[in-house]
């Protein structure tokens, strides 16, 4: 999920998995505009999302290797 500035990047093992998500520890504030597939609009603390450019880098690495970049910060939600 993304708004125009930040993204929620999640890595799930299968449907229904709580997974893990990218984090920006220490980021201040809350961002809104995250639209779910059912049309619901959510907001998240900025420390639970990353800047959109960083999100693209993380997703590219995950697609290419199946794992987070070694310098990425993430939170396990399982």
C-alpha positions as a Markdown table, in Angstrom:
| # | Residue | x | y | z |
|---|---|---|---|---|
| 1 | Unk | 0.0 | 0.0 | 0.0 |
| 2 | Unk | 1.2 | 3.5 | -0.7 |
| 3 | Unk | 0.1 | 7.1 | -0.7 |
| 4 | Unk | 2.2 | 9.5 | -2.8 |
| 5 | Unk | 5.0 | 9.9 | -0.2 |
| 6 | Unk | 5.3 | 6.7 | 1.9 |
| 7 | Unk | 4.6 | 3.0 | 1.5 |
| 8 | Unk | 3.7 | 0.0 | 3.7 |
| 9 | Unk | 6.0 | -2.8 | 2.4 |
| 10 | Unk | 5.0 | -6.2 | 3.7 |
| 11 | Unk | 6.5 | -9.7 | 3.2 |
| 12 | Unk | 4.0 | -12.5 | 3.7 |
| 13 | Unk | 4.6 | -16.3 | 3.5 |
| 14 | Unk | 1.0 | -17.1 | 2.5 |
| 15 | Unk | -2.5 | -15.7 | 2.6 |
| 16 | Unk | -3.6 | -14.9 | 6.2 |
| 17 | Unk | 0.0 | -14.6 | 7.4 |
| 18 | Unk | 0.7 | -11.5 | 9.6 |
| 19 | Unk | 4.1 | -11.3 | 7.9 |
| 20 | Unk | 6.7 | -8.7 | 8.5 |
| 21 | Unk | 6.9 | -5.1 | 7.3 |
| 22 | Unk | 9.5 | -2.5 | 6.6 |
| 23 | Unk | 10.1 | 0.1 | 9.3 |
| 24 | Unk | 11.6 | 3.5 | 9.8 |
| 25 | Unk | 12.5 | 3.5 | 13.5 |
| 26 | Unk | 12.3 | 7.0 | 15.0 |
| 27 | Unk | 10.3 | 8.5 | 12.1 |
| 28 | Unk | 7.9 | 11.0 | 13.5 |
| 29 | Unk | 4.2 | 11.6 | 12.5 |
| 30 | Unk | 1.4 | 9.7 | 10.9 |
| 31 | Unk | 0.5 | 9.5 | 7.2 |
| 32 | Unk | -2.9 | 8.8 | 5.7 |
| 33 | Unk | -4.1 | 8.0 | 2.2 |
| 34 | Unk | -3.4 | 4.3 | 2.2 |
| 35 | Unk | -6.4 | 2.8 | 0.3 |
| 36 | Unk | -7.1 | -0.9 | 0.9 |
| 37 | Unk | -8.5 | -3.1 | -1.8 |
| 38 | Unk | -12.0 | -2.8 | -0.2 |
| 39 | Unk | -11.9 | 1.0 | -0.5 |
| 40 | Unk | -11.1 | 1.6 | 3.1 |
| 41 | Unk | -8.6 | 4.4 | 3.7 |
| 42 | Unk | -6.1 | 3.9 | 6.5 |
| 43 | Unk | -3.4 | 5.9 | 8.2 |
| 44 | Unk | -0.2 | 4.5 | 9.7 |
| 45 | Unk | 2.6 | 5.9 | 12.0 |
| 46 | Unk | 5.5 | 6.9 | 9.8 |
| 47 | Unk | 7.8 | 4.5 | 11.7 |
| 48 | Unk | 5.7 | 1.7 | 10.2 |
| 49 | Unk | 6.1 | 2.9 | 6.6 |
| 50 | Unk | 9.1 | 4.0 | 4.5 |
| 51 | Unk | 9.6 | 6.8 | 1.9 |
| 52 | Unk | 8.4 | 5.7 | -1.5 |
| 53 | Unk | 11.9 | 5.6 | -3.1 |
| 54 | Unk | 13.0 | 3.3 | -0.3 |
| 55 | Unk | 10.0 | 1.1 | -0.8 |
| 56 | Unk | 10.9 | 0.6 | -4.5 |
| 57 | Unk | 14.4 | -0.4 | -3.5 |
| 58 | Unk | 13.2 | -2.9 | -0.9 |
| 59 | Unk | 10.6 | -4.5 | -3.3 |
| 60 | Unk | 13.2 | -4.8 | -6.0 |
| 61 | Unk | 15.6 | -6.6 | -3.6 |
| 62 | Unk | 12.8 | -8.9 | -2.3 |
| 63 | Unk | 11.7 | -9.8 | -5.8 |
| 64 | Unk | 15.2 | -10.5 | -6.9 |
| 65 | Unk | 16.4 | -12.5 | -3.9 |
| 66 | Unk | 13.3 | -13.4 | -1.8 |
| 67 | Unk | 14.7 | -11.6 | 1.2 |
| 68 | Unk | 15.1 | -8.1 | 2.7 |
| 69 | Unk | 18.3 | -6.1 | 1.9 |
| 70 | Unk | 20.8 | -6.5 | 4.7 |
| 71 | Unk | 20.6 | -2.8 | 5.6 |
| 72 | Unk | 16.8 | -2.8 | 5.8 |
| 73 | Unk | 14.9 | -2.3 | 9.0 |
| 74 | Unk | 11.7 | -4.4 | 9.5 |
| 75 | Unk | 9.3 | -5.6 | 12.1 |
| 76 | Unk | 8.1 | -9.2 | 12.4 |
| 77 | Unk | 4.3 | -9.2 | 13.0 |
| 78 | Unk | 3.9 | -13.0 | 13.5 |
